[in-house]
């Protein structure tokens, strides 16, 4: 049976926009973020495949200045929003770890 954990209200996300979160499930902390882009919501764990460090450089800020890519604050790697694939930087070809995200039109959920 799947468990859903409330992440944020859908109207708290701009399009495009991002929001970080940290939740505890079964004694494990999950640090992640969601991105609303072109009406679709994507979710990933908040750690870079290169160093394992968090991606955000300012709270809830995961997108580059042009809002075209997810950007790592540590070494400026760029990741595609739709699939988490690194397309620039030292971890090119690696991907962010996707999270199962759902919404009901009002609330965004992490599904575990």
N, C-alpha and C positions, 0 to 999 in steps of 0.2 A: 504494500500500500504506500503510495507516494505521500510525502509530507510537503505542505506549502508553507513558506515563510514570507510574510509581508516585507517587501523591500522599500517601497515608496508609493505615493499616489502617482498615477499616470500624468496628471497635470503639473507635477513637480519637475517634469522633464521637458525641456524645449526640444525642438526638432530642427537641427541636430543638437543634441546635448547629452550629458553624461552625469552619472551619480554613483558614488562609491557607497559600499555598505560593508558591515562586519556583523556576522550572525554566529550563534553557537547552535550546533545541531549534534545531538548525541555526544556531547562533551568535546566536540571538535569545532574550532573557530574557522569560519570560512570568510575570507576577505575577498571581495569581488567588486564588480562595477557593472552597471547597465548603461547602454547607449540607445537612445532613440534616434533613428536616422531614416528619413524618407518613409515614416510611418511604421517602421519595423523596429522591434526591440531585440537587442543582442546582449548577452551577458558573458563575462569572462572572469576568471580568477585574477586578482590584482597582484600578479608577479610576472616579471620579465623572464622569458625563457633563457636569456643570456646570463643574468646574475642572480635571479630570484628576488630582486628588489621590487618594491612597489612601483607602479607606473606613474602615479599621479604626482604632479609637482605642486599643485595647489589642491586643497580639498575639493573633491568632485570634478576636477579638471583632468580629463583623460584624452581629450582631442587636441590636435595641433591647432595653431592659430587660424588656419583656413577651414577647420572642422572637416577635413577630408580624410584624416587618418587618426588612429590611436597613436599616441606618442609616448615613448618612455622618457621619463624625466632624467634618468641617470646617464644614458648615452645616446639619446635622440633617435633610437630605432623607431621605425614607422610600421604600423600594422594595419591591414585592411579591416574596415569596420565589420563587414558582412561575415568574414570567416576567421579573423584573427591572425592571418598569415603575415609574417614579417617580410616586408618588401624592400626595406632599407635599414642598414645598420649591421652591427656585428653578429646578429642572430638571424640574418637573412635565410629564408627557407624554413625556419622554425615557426611554430604557431603558439598563440596564447591558448590556455586551457579553457574551453567553452563551458558555460554553466547552462543548465536547463532553466529557462526563464519563461514565464507565462503571464498573461494579464487578462482581466475580465472587463476591460474598458474603463475601469476606474483605479484599480490597484495592480501594481506589478509584484509578482511573486517569484521567489526562488523555489524550484521544485526539486526535492531530494528523494 
